[in-house]
Amino acid sequence: MASTTGAARPQAPADTSNGSGAVLERLIERWAVAAASHAKVRAINDPKGLIATVAGIDGAWGFGNSSEEALEDLQSVLIDWATLKLQDGDEDIPSMEGLHLVVAR
């Protein structure tokens, strides 16, 4: 997934009538923070300068002119990535620091 900075964020796949949507959003955000803490940042031959990635999370990366910018972008992308994976019912979201994102059936 390419960077989605400034783009509309997908809606969490939950019934928000009882506040569960907000809880799910917070859990996804916590997962993204945990995942981003395992990121590697490296220089690339691109005007944005740096890319941040997490091993085991294919299709999600962040760009920036500094490590901080690349990690912030990655965290935002990871939130969108996990939200879309949950909406699609995918079961291959890696656990991060004890946080497991799965779709209940």
C-alpha positions as CSV (number, residue, x, y, z in Angstrom):
1,M,0.0,0.0,0.0
2,A,1.4,3.4,-0.9
3,S,1.4,6.2,1.6
4,T,-2.0,7.6,2.3
5,T,-1.0,10.8,4.1
6,G,-3.8,13.3,3.6
7,A,-6.2,10.7,2.2
8,A,-9.5,9.8,3.8
9,R,-9.1,7.0,6.3
10,P,-11.2,3.8,5.8
11,Q,-13.8,3.2,8.4
12,A,-13.2,0.5,11.0
13,P,-15.3,-2.6,10.4
14,A,-17.4,-2.5,13.6
15,D,-20.9,-1.5,14.8
16,T,-20.4,2.0,16.3
17,S,-23.8,2.1,17.9
18,N,-22.4,0.9,21.2
19,G,-19.0,2.5,21.0
20,S,-17.2,-0.6,19.8
21,G,-16.0,1.2,16.7
22,A,-14.0,3.7,18.8
23,V,-12.6,0.8,20.8
24,L,-11.5,-1.0,17.6
25,E,-9.9,2.2,16.2
26,R,-7.9,2.6,19.4
27,L,-6.8,-1.1,19.3
28,I,-5.7,-0.7,15.7
29,E,-3.8,2.5,16.6
30,R,-2.1,0.7,19.5
31,W,-1.2,-2.1,17.1
32,A,0.2,0.3,14.5
33,V,2.3,2.1,17.2
34,A,3.7,-1.3,18.3
35,A,4.4,-2.4,14.7
36,A,6.1,0.9,13.8
37,S,8.4,0.5,16.8
38,H,9.9,-2.5,14.9
39,A,10.4,-0.5,11.7
40,K,13.7,-0.2,9.9
41,V,14.3,3.1,8.2
42,R,16.7,3.3,5.2
43,A,17.7,5.7,2.5
44,I,16.3,5.3,-1.0
45,N,17.0,6.9,-4.3
46,D,13.9,9.1,-4.2
47,P,13.2,12.7,-3.5
48,K,11.4,11.7,-0.2
49,G,14.8,10.4,1.0
50,L,13.8,7.7,3.5
51,I,11.5,4.7,3.6
52,A,10.3,2.9,6.8
53,T,9.2,-0.7,6.7
54,V,8.3,-3.5,9.1
55,A,9.5,-7.1,8.4
56,G,6.5,-9.3,7.9
57,I,4.1,-6.6,6.9
58,D,4.1,-6.6,3.1
59,G,2.5,-3.7,1.2
60,A,2.9,-1.0,3.9
61,W,5.6,1.5,4.1
62,G,6.1,5.2,5.0
63,F,8.2,7.9,3.4
64,G,9.8,11.0,4.8
65,N,12.7,13.4,4.6
66,S,13.7,12.4,8.2
67,S,13.4,9.2,10.2
68,E,10.6,10.8,12.2
69,E,8.6,11.7,9.2
70,A,9.0,8.3,7.6
71,L,7.9,6.6,10.9
72,E,4.9,8.9,11.3
73,D,3.9,8.2,7.7
74,L,4.4,4.4,8.3
75,Q,2.2,4.5,11.4
76,S,-0.6,6.2,9.5
77,V,-0.3,3.7,6.6
78,L,-0.3,0.7,9.1
79,I,-3.6,1.9,10.6
80,D,-5.1,2.0,7.1
81,W,-3.5,-1.3,6.2
82,A,-4.8,-3.1,9.3
83,T,-8.3,-1.6,8.9
84,L,-8.5,-2.8,5.3
85,K,-7.2,-6.3,6.2
86,L,-9.9,-6.5,8.9
87,Q,-12.6,-5.3,6.5
88,D,-11.5,-8.0,4.0
89,G,-11.6,-10.7,6.7
90,D,-7.9,-11.4,6.2
91,E,-6.3,-13.5,9.0
92,D,-2.7,-12.8,8.2
93,I,-2.2,-9.7,10.3
94,P,0.9,-10.3,12.4
95,S,0.7,-9.9,16.2
96,M,2.6,-7.0,17.6
97,E,3.7,-6.9,21.2
98,G,0.8,-9.1,22.3
99,L,-1.8,-7.4,20.2
100,H,-3.7,-9.7,17.9
101,L,-6.1,-8.2,15.3
102,V,-8.5,-10.9,14.1
103,V,-12.0,-10.9,12.7
104,A,-14.5,-12.7,15.0
105,R,-16.7,-15.2,13.1
